[in-house]
Structure formats: C-alpha cells, structure tokens
Amino acid sequence: MALPPAALLGERRAMDFRLAEEDRLLRAAVRNFVEEQANAVWREIERTGELPAHLLDGLRALGLFGLSIPPEYGGLGLSVVQKAIVHEMMGRGPWGLASFLSVHTGIGCIGIVRFANETQKRHYLPKMATGEWIGSFALTEPGAGSDAGALATTATRSGDHYILNGRKIFITNAPKAHHFFLFARTHNGISAFLVDADSPGLSIGQVFDTTGHRGSDIAEVILEDCRIPATALVGEEGQGFEYAKRCLAEGRTTLAARCVGAAQKALELALEYATTRHTFGQPLVDHQAIAFRLAQMSARTEASRLVVYRSAWLLDQGLPAIRESSTAKLMAAESAWQTVDDALQIFGGNGYIRAEYMIERIWRDLRVARVYDGSSEVQQIVIARQLRKGDLETPWE
Ligand SMILES: Cc1cc2nc3c(=O)[nH]c(=O)nc-3n(C[C@H](O)[C@H](O)[C@H](O)COP(=O)(O)OP(=O)(O)OC[C@H]3O[C@@H](n4cnc5c(N)ncnc54)[C@H](O)[C@@H]3O)c2cc1C
C-alpha cells in the first residue's frame, strides 16, 4: 500500500492539542476559584468536616451545580472534555468539595438527563442546576460493591406504588440529598428509581467517618417499606443496571481527570518544597535522586492527562470508550497515587503531620480513588473483557 501524496502528508491538520478559547476561560475560572477560595480554607474543612457556605455560593455563582444539565433545564450543558477540565481543576483542591460536586453533577445527574422522562426532567433538573436540590446515587449495598449486580434491595409493585426494602451504604451526599437515583430489584431485573429523601420509610443511617474527603458525607440509606409512586420509575423496568453502567462509565473519565489535578498539585507542592528545603548543604531539588523523582511524577501526570482527555473526546464524539474510560480511571488513579506518595516522601516528616502541609490531606483524599467508582481491579476486569472481544486499540479514524 502506497503512502498518500507528499503534498497531503505535508499539510498540518487533524490533530490539535490546544484548548478552545472558551475552554481556557472555563479552566482559568475554576482553577482560580479552587486556588483562591477552596484551598484557602482546606484546614477549616478538615477541622469542621463541613463545606463553608461561601464555597457553595462560589460553585453556584460559576454555574457548576448545573454543569451536566442541558441549558433548557437551566444548566451549562458542558461537553465531556469541558467536564474533565472542570474536574481536573477541582482535583487541585479539597476532595470533599470535589466529591460533593462530582456526585451531584455526575452520577447524580447523568441518569436523569439521559434516561428520565420529560416530566421527571422538568421536576428535578432546574432545581439541581441551581444547587437548591442536591442529587445522590445509591447503588452500593453491604453485599454488593464491585459486584453491584448482586444488589438485594427490592422494589415490589403495589397498585400505583412501589414498596422498597433494603439498605444502601457509602452513599455520597446522602445526608444532604433531596433525592436519590436508586437501584432496586424488580420482578424482571434491576430497575432505577428517583426516590425523594422525604419518602415515607426512607431514613439516613450511619454517617461514616472517612480517612479523607472531609465535608463530603457518605452514609447509609435505609429503606423500610418505603413507599414511592410508580411514576418514580426511570426508563424501563429491568433496564436499571444498564443505566447504572452508563452513568458510571462517564464518571470514570471525569474522576480520572480529578486524579490528574491532584497529582499535578502534588507535583507543584513537592517542587516548591524541594527548592526551599536544604539537606547536606544544598536544596533537595539539587540532589539528583529527588530531581529524578520529580521528573517521573511529571511524566506520569502528563501521560495520564492525555489518556483522560482522549477518553473524554471519544465520549463527546459518541464513539465507544468502554476500554478507554476504564484505562483512564486505572492509569490516572494508580499513577496519581504513586505521584502523591512520592510527593509526601519529598516532604519527609513534615509531610506526615496532620493538616500541617497540604500534601498530607491530598494523600488521604486520593487513596480512595483506587477503590470507588470501580476499583482498579474492576477497571482491569473491564479492560481485559474488552481485549478478549477484540477491542485491542483505539481506532484512529
Ligand atoms: C468515599 C466513598 C464514596 C462512595 N460513594 C458512593 C456513592 O455515592 N454511591 C454508591 O453507590 N457507592 C459509593 N461508594 C461505594 C464504592 O463504589 C464501593 O466501595 C466500591 O464499588 C467497592 O466496593 P466494596 O467496597 O464493596 O468492595 P468489594 O467489592 O468488597 O471489593 C473488595 C476488594 O476486592 C477487589 N475485588 C472485588 N472483586 C474482585 C475481582 N473479581 N477480582 C479482583 N479483585 C476484586 C476490589 O477491587 C477491592 O479491592 C463509595 C465508597 C467510598 C469509599
């Protein structure tokens, strides 16, 4: 097979790594908010476990509560690439704030935008876009985490209602949620429901004390003969698990973007510390072992960033990205963990003192990225399954 004509090969086109002007502005605005406002109060969040009201006002002022919601329902309707930009910048700040926002706008919103009917969208989305109503996603149960399809919560049809019974755990935003995008077993499989927090028979159980993510509460949601109208069913009965997988697939790419942001922040903090801290008569950064460590942190972070944005771009094109979004999540979470741990090593003993230097908080926050939204093992299961189906390499055309 011959090469194309030299004139065509010489033309510079097709691949463009620059961001559009509006995306650069979006990136700068969110970065500014995170650095100037959120990172200014990270110790307060650690101490109180609460997100200060002015940060929520800041998210509202930027329109970020509605970042996944189409403009006709009052949101920004961002593309996946734009969401990745927002989440990368949010990853530079306290993860309690980032997680609160990303569950509301991600798995809390996407299922409604994609699978709910018009009446449900008109009811929920405008108030979610302003942050008046906070959304949550209730899939995990004590006996069903990685193997979410094993969930045991039941939804039994009774006239114009469903009766829910079961227990969800580790549900982000549960104590603050207005409603839950919740999964339960019906007679023909798993179904999805929009369950309001004030439904009779629904209560919030234990609020878990987590290692990181201060300000973002995860809790039990207990359903005891919880009665909801039949109109709370989302889409078709029995299709809920497909909807859950679709919500999670997009969330993987944006969580991966958040990991890139945290890794980049850790790299910057470590570089600054290594420049000012002296040992053996010279700055740490002048010891080649430290400089090489920083170089590897940078290389890993750049590589993850490219994989993440490629996955986001594929999703925006409506192209298959099952392997790519799992690859983004796996690579970004694992490499960010290595980078953040390397950064803490550069801080020495100072890095391990609680709430002294920011790196210690990032280290605690980041650890769970390898566990939730599909653990690293689950991502490898997904990637390996795709490989066996012949999905070996992302097509270029
Ligand atoms: C901070 C936080 C927030 C969360 N928010 C939410 C939320 O908003 N909504 C929600 O529904 N859930 C949420 N979760 C739950 C989260 O998604 C689960 O914890 C996660 O899916 C893992 O499930 P599990 O904890 O039951 O671990 P398990 O499934 O018990 O797995 C334990 C370990 O075994 C590994 N493993 C499991 N199966 C295999 C296998 N086949 N091969 C190899 N290794 C395997 C896992 O990777 C993991 O390392 C949250 C969890 C946390 C910690």
The ligand as a Tripos MOL2 file, in Angstrom:
@<TRIPOS>MOLECULE
LIG
   53    58     1     0     0
SMALL
NO_CHARGES

@<TRIPOS>ATOM
      1 C1        -15.7610    7.6610   49.8580 C.3       1 LIG1
      2 C2        -16.6830    6.7120   49.1550 C.ar      1 LIG1
      3 C3        -17.7650    7.2150   48.4420 C.ar      1 LIG1
      4 C4        -18.6500    6.3500   47.7970 C.ar      1 LIG1
      5 N1        -19.7500    6.8670   47.1560 N.ar      1 LIG1
      6 C5        -20.6690    6.0230   46.6440 C.ar      1 LIG1
      7 C6        -21.8950    6.5350   46.0780 C.ar      1 LIG1
      8 O1        -22.1350    7.7440   46.0420 O.2       1 LIG1
      9 N2        -22.8110    5.6580   45.6040 N.ar      1 LIG1
     10 C7        -22.5960    4.3080   45.6090 C.ar      1 LIG1
     11 O2        -23.4700    3.5820   45.1570 O.2       1 LIG1
     12 N3        -21.4460    3.7860   46.1300 N.ar      1 LIG1
     13 C8        -20.4930    4.6100   46.6420 C.ar      1 LIG1
     14 N4        -19.3340    4.1070   47.1870 N.ar      1 LIG1
     15 C9        -19.1160    2.6610   47.1560 C.3       1 LIG1
     16 C10       -17.9680    2.2440   46.2430 C.3       1 LIG1
     17 O3        -18.3440    2.4020   44.9090 O.3       1 LIG1
     18 C11       -17.5740    0.8070   46.6200 C.3       1 LIG1
     19 O4        -16.8890    0.8920   47.8460 O.3       1 LIG1
     20 C12       -16.7140    0.1570   45.5520 C.3       1 LIG1
     21 O5        -17.5030   -0.1460   44.4330 O.3       1 LIG1
     22 C13       -16.0430   -1.1170   46.0450 C.3       1 LIG1
     23 O6        -16.9950   -1.9850   46.6110 O.3       1 LIG1
     24 P1        -16.7530   -2.6250   48.0500 P.3       1 LIG1
     25 O7        -16.3260   -1.5320   48.9580 O.co2     1 LIG1
     26 O8        -17.9500   -3.4090   48.4130 O.co2     1 LIG1
     27 O9        -15.5030   -3.5920   47.8630 O.3       1 LIG1
     28 P2        -15.5670   -5.1290   47.3970 P.3       1 LIG1
     29 O10       -16.4330   -5.2570   46.1950 O.co2     1 LIG1
     30 O11       -15.8850   -5.9760   48.5790 O.co2     1 LIG1
     31 O12       -14.0680   -5.3730   46.9700 O.3       1 LIG1
     32 C14       -13.0110   -5.5040   47.9360 C.3       1 LIG1
     33 C15       -11.6820   -5.5540   47.1810 C.3       1 LIG1
     34 O13       -11.6580   -6.7180   46.3300 O.3       1 LIG1
     35 C16       -11.4190   -6.3170   44.9950 C.3       1 LIG1
     36 N5        -12.1960   -7.1940   44.1140 N.ar      1 LIG1
     37 C17       -13.5330   -7.3970   44.1190 C.ar      1 LIG1
     38 N6        -13.8740   -8.2690   43.1590 N.ar      1 LIG1
     39 C18       -12.7330   -8.6180   42.5220 C.ar      1 LIG1
     40 C19       -12.4120   -9.4860   41.4230 C.ar      1 LIG1
     41 N7        -13.3740  -10.1410   40.7410 N.pl3     1 LIG1
     42 N8        -11.1180   -9.6200   41.0440 N.ar      1 LIG1
     43 C20       -10.1500   -8.9220   41.6960 C.ar      1 LIG1
     44 N9        -10.3820   -8.0860   42.7310 N.ar      1 LIG1
     45 C21       -11.6530   -7.9280   43.1300 C.ar      1 LIG1
     46 C22       -11.8890   -4.8590   44.9080 C.3       1 LIG1
     47 O14       -11.2460   -4.1770   43.8560 O.3       1 LIG1
     48 C23       -11.4640   -4.3380   46.2660 C.3       1 LIG1
     49 O15       -10.0930   -4.0000   46.2360 O.3       1 LIG1
     50 C24       -18.4210    4.9520   47.8350 C.ar      1 LIG1
     51 C25       -17.3270    4.4450   48.5500 C.ar      1 LIG1
     52 C26       -16.4750    5.3040   49.2150 C.ar      1 LIG1
     53 C27       -15.3400    4.7140   49.9900 C.3       1 LIG1
@<TRIPOS>BOND
     1     1     2 1
     2     2     3 ar
     3     2    52 ar
     4     3     4 ar
     5     4     5 ar
     6     4    50 ar
     7     5     6 ar
     8     6     7 ar
     9     6    13 1
    10     7     8 2
    11     7     9 ar
    12     9    10 ar
    13    10    11 2
    14    10    12 ar
    15    12    13 ar
    16    13    14 ar
    17    14    15 1
    18    14    50 ar
    19    15    16 1
    20    16    17 1
    21    16    18 1
    22    18    19 1
    23    18    20 1
    24    20    21 1
    25    20    22 1
    26    22    23 1
    27    23    24 1
    28    24    25 2
    29    24    26 1
    30    24    27 1
    31    27    28 1
    32    28    29 2
    33    28    30 1
    34    28    31 1
    35    31    32 1
    36    32    33 1
    37    33    34 1
    38    33    48 1
    39    34    35 1
    40    35    36 1
    41    35    46 1
    42    36    37 ar
    43    36    45 ar
    44    37    38 ar
    45    38    39 ar
    46    39    40 ar
    47    39    45 ar
    48    40    41 1
    49    40    42 ar
    50    42    43 ar
    51    43    44 ar
    52    44    45 ar
    53    46    47 1
    54    46    48 1
    55    48    49 1
    56    50    51 ar
    57    51    52 ar
    58    52    53 1
@<TRIPOS>SUBSTRUCTURE
     1 LIG1         1 GROUP 0 **** ****
